[in-house]
Amino acid sequence: MFNNFSPTDLNPAPGYILVEPAKQEKKTASGLYLPDTHTEKPQHGTVLAVGDKLVNDRGVEVSAPVKKGQKVLYKKWGGNEVQIGDTEYQFLRFDDILAVISK
């Protein structure tokens, strides 16, 4: 856990995106409250920072599929978590992004 800095101090490496996951739902649509052991981590969140272009193994430059501030849907098992304060952030590879959420 890191307490010495904030997520805005982090600049992702080329090919990576820093995402703040959405808050976990604690209540079902019917109004039942879920215990912490039964909640799944969200697969969507807000892009906080974007790394530079990545040069793939074929020598082709790959640009980020998203911009800072966009909401995205990402792979369930993608990324690496880093905890800053009480929040867990995700470092995702460009190809971990499944979709940009337009609403």
BELWOZI-V770497 format. One line per field, one symbol per residue. psi: psi as a letter, one per 30 degrees, with the letter a starting at -180 (. if undefined). Layout:
psi->???
//
This chain:
psi->kkffllfffkjklkglkkkjllkkkfklffgkkklffgkkklglakkelklllkjafggkkjlkfllkflklklkegllkkkkjbgkklkjklegfkelkkf.
//
